[in-house]
Amino acid sequence: MRFAVVFILIAILAMAAPGSAEELKVAYIEYPPYSYTEDGKLGGILADATREVMRRAGIDATYQAMPGKRIVTLMMAGEPVCAIAAFRTPGRESFAWFSPPTYRNAPLAVVHRSSDTRFDKLRNLDEVLDSPDLVLGLQNGYSLGSRMDREISLRVRKVRQATADLEHLVRMIESERLDYAFLSPEGISGLIEFTGSHQGKISWYVPEGMPKGETRHIMCSRTVPQDVRDRIAKAVEQTPMPVWNRTSSD
């Protein structure tokens, strides 16, 4: 009996021992410079910050690229998974938990074909949103933040959903299947730098009246254990936010 008690105590201590890391799946979308796969490895300013958060939290994270809609579907189905660099919206709060902010976006930019002269006169956000002829492209399952999601749903007349990634969305603008998209300056600049394409074909600017950039967070399904979420939140508070600044493609 004494040996059984000793064995149980050893097992408990082993489970609680420092250095034993919690395993967790962390999803990300291909969206340079935030997160991207290069030579089979995860990189990006928010990917690096998230890795540091997980290290501080004592979590052994496995990272997997997937579309935004797939991430949301998994969380709504109750799979214990987290995601990098998500916007916090009322709709998502019904099924997901959000860490403290990990990053604040620059204000969103209007991304369009460099040859499309209509945008020379559309320098105000209201003018862009209320333009009846322009076709806006949106990534399916991807949020632009609460305010912009609401403004687009109420005011933009022509919207086309794209199920592909950011690279394909930009190519749809180049091929005139779309007229424009709202993307982060970080994202479009990162894409041009990362792929080496689109230079001279795509332009972007931050219109007057664009709301300040929203915060991004680590988003987790509510089936991720509470103690794990608490450790992530504490580690986020201890990890410096990355910073990025730029206002146009000029």
C-alpha positions in Angstrom: 0.0 0.0 0.0 2.9 2.4 0.9 4.5 1.8 -2.5 1.2 2.5 -4.2 0.9 5.9 -2.4 4.5 6.8 -3.3 3.9 5.9 -7.0 0.8 8.1 -7.1 2.7 11.0 -5.5 5.6 10.6 -8.0 3.1 10.7 -10.9 1.4 13.8 -9.6 4.7 15.6 -9.2 5.8 14.6 -12.6 2.7 16.1 -14.2 3.2 19.3 -12.3 6.9 19.5 -12.8 8.3 22.7 -14.3 9.3 22.5 -18.0 6.4 20.2 -18.9 4.6 22.2 -21.7 1.0 22.1 -22.6 0.3 21.1 -26.2 -1.9 23.4 -28.3 -2.7 23.8 -32.0 -2.3 27.4 -33.2 -3.7 28.3 -36.6 -2.6 31.2 -38.9 -3.5 32.6 -42.3 -1.0 33.4 -44.9 -0.8 37.1 -44.5 2.7 38.7 -44.7 4.1 40.4 -42.8 2.0 39.2 -39.9 2.3 35.4 -40.6 3.5 33.4 -43.5 5.2 30.2 -44.5 8.6 30.4 -46.1 10.8 27.4 -46.8 8.4 25.3 -44.7 8.8 27.5 -41.7 6.5 30.0 -40.0 7.6 33.6 -40.1 6.2 37.1 -39.6 6.1 39.9 -37.0 3.0 38.5 -35.2 4.1 34.9 -35.6 7.4 35.7 -33.9 5.5 37.6 -31.1 3.1 34.7 -30.7 5.9 32.2 -30.4 7.4 34.3 -27.6 4.0 34.4 -25.9 3.6 30.6 -26.0 7.2 30.2 -24.8 6.5 32.4 -21.8 3.2 30.6 -21.2 4.9 27.2 -21.1 2.9 26.0 -24.1 4.2 23.6 -26.8 2.4 25.1 -29.8 2.0 23.4 -33.1 1.4 25.9 -35.9 -0.8 25.2 -39.0 -1.7 27.5 -41.9 -5.4 27.5 -42.9 -8.0 29.8 -44.4 -9.8 32.2 -42.0 -13.2 30.6 -42.6 -11.7 27.2 -41.7 -10.4 28.6 -38.4 -13.8 30.0 -37.5 -15.5 26.8 -38.4 -13.2 24.7 -36.1 -13.8 27.1 -33.2 -17.5 27.1 -33.6 -17.4 23.3 -33.7 -15.6 23.3 -30.3 -12.2 22.2 -31.4 -9.5 23.4 -28.9 -7.5 25.7 -31.2 -6.1 29.2 -31.1 -5.3 31.6 -33.9 -2.8 34.4 -34.5 -3.6 38.0 -35.1 -7.4 38.0 -35.0 -9.7 41.0 -34.8 -12.2 41.0 -31.9 -15.8 41.3 -33.0 -19.1 40.8 -31.3 -20.0 37.9 -33.5 -16.8 36.1 -32.7 -17.1 36.7 -29.0 -20.1 34.3 -28.9 -17.8 31.3 -29.5 -14.2 32.5 -28.9 -12.0 34.0 -26.2 -9.6 36.9 -27.0 -6.3 37.7 -25.3 -5.2 41.2 -24.5 -4.0 43.1 -27.7 -0.9 41.7 -29.4 -0.8 44.4 -32.1 -2.6 47.6 -33.3 -3.1 47.8 -37.0 -2.3 50.9 -39.1 -5.5 52.3 -40.5 -6.8 50.2 -43.4 -5.9 51.1 -47.0 -7.8 51.2 -50.2 -5.9 48.8 -52.6 -6.6 49.2 -56.3 -5.1 48.9 -59.8 -2.5 51.5 -60.5 -4.2 52.2 -63.8 -7.6 52.8 -62.4 -7.9 56.6 -62.4 -11.3 56.6 -60.7 -9.5 56.4 -57.4 -7.6 59.7 -58.0 -10.8 61.5 -57.0 -11.9 59.2 -54.2 -9.7 60.3 -51.4 -12.3 60.2 -48.7 -13.6 57.0 -47.1 -17.3 58.1 -47.5 -16.7 58.6 -51.3 -15.2 55.1 -51.6 -18.0 53.4 -49.6 -20.8 55.2 -51.4 -19.5 54.8 -54.9 -22.2 52.8 -56.8 -20.1 51.3 -59.6 -17.0 50.0 -57.7 -16.8 46.2 -56.9 -15.3 45.5 -53.4 -13.5 42.3 -52.8 -13.6 40.6 -49.4 -11.9 37.5 -48.1 -14.5 35.0 -47.0 -14.6 34.5 -43.2 -12.1 37.4 -42.6 -13.1 40.4 -40.5 -11.9 44.0 -41.2 -12.9 45.0 -37.6 -16.3 45.7 -36.2 -16.8 49.2 -37.5 -15.6 48.5 -41.1 -17.6 45.3 -41.3 -20.7 47.2 -40.3 -20.1 50.1 -42.7 -19.5 47.8 -45.6 -22.7 45.8 -44.9 -24.8 48.9 -44.8 -23.3 51.0 -47.6 -21.3 49.1 -50.2 -23.6 48.1 -53.1 -21.3 45.7 -55.0 -19.3 43.1 -52.9 -17.7 39.9 -54.1 -16.5 37.3 -51.7 -13.2 35.5 -52.4 -12.5 32.2 -50.8 -8.8 32.3 -51.7 -5.9 34.0 -49.9 -4.6 37.5 -50.0 -2.4 36.9 -53.0 -5.4 35.7 -55.0 -7.5 38.6 -53.9 -4.9 41.0 -55.2 -4.6 39.1 -58.5 -8.4 39.5 -58.9 -8.0 43.2 -58.6 -5.2 43.2 -61.2 -7.4 41.1 -63.6 -10.3 43.6 -63.2 -12.6 41.0 -61.5 -12.6 43.3 -58.5 -12.0 47.0 -58.3 -10.6 47.3 -54.8 -10.2 45.9 -51.4 -9.6 47.2 -47.9 -6.3 45.7 -46.7 -3.8 46.7 -44.0 -0.9 48.7 -45.3 1.3 46.1 -43.6 -0.4 43.3 -45.5 -0.2 44.8 -49.0 3.4 46.0 -48.5 4.4 42.7 -47.0 2.8 40.8 -50.0 4.6 42.9 -52.6 7.9 42.4 -50.8 7.3 38.7 -50.0 6.2 37.7 -53.5 8.3 40.1 -55.6 5.2 40.7 -57.8 2.5 43.4 -58.2 5.0 46.2 -58.1 3.7 49.0 -60.3 0.4 47.2 -60.9 -1.1 47.8 -57.5 -1.4 51.1 -55.6 -2.8 51.8 -52.2 -3.6 54.8 -49.9 -5.2 55.4 -46.6 -8.3 57.6 -47.3 -9.3 60.5 -45.2 -11.8 59.5 -42.5 -10.6 56.0 -42.2 -10.9 54.8 -38.5 -7.8 54.2 -36.6 -6.4 50.7 -36.8 -8.1 48.1 -34.6 -6.2 45.8 -32.2 -5.4 42.2 -33.1 -5.5 39.4 -30.5 -4.7 35.7 -30.0 -8.2 34.1 -30.5 -8.9 30.7 -28.9 -12.0 28.5 -28.9 -13.7 28.3 -25.5 -12.8 24.7 -25.2 -9.2 25.6 -24.7 -8.8 25.2 -20.9 -9.2 28.3 -18.8 -5.8 27.9 -17.1 -4.2 27.8 -20.6 -6.0 31.0 -21.6 -5.0 32.7 -18.3 -1.3 31.8 -19.0 -1.6 33.2 -22.6 -3.1 36.4 -21.3 -0.4 36.9 -18.7 2.3 36.2 -21.3 0.8 38.7 -23.8 1.0 41.4 -21.2 4.7 40.6 -20.7 5.6 40.5 -24.5 6.2 43.8 -26.3 4.0 44.6 -29.3 5.5 44.8 -32.7 5.3 48.3 -34.4 4.8 49.1 -38.2 4.3 52.5 -39.8 3.6 53.7 -43.3 0.7 55.7 -45.0 0.8 55.1 -48.8 2.5 53.1 -51.6 4.1 56.3 -52.9 
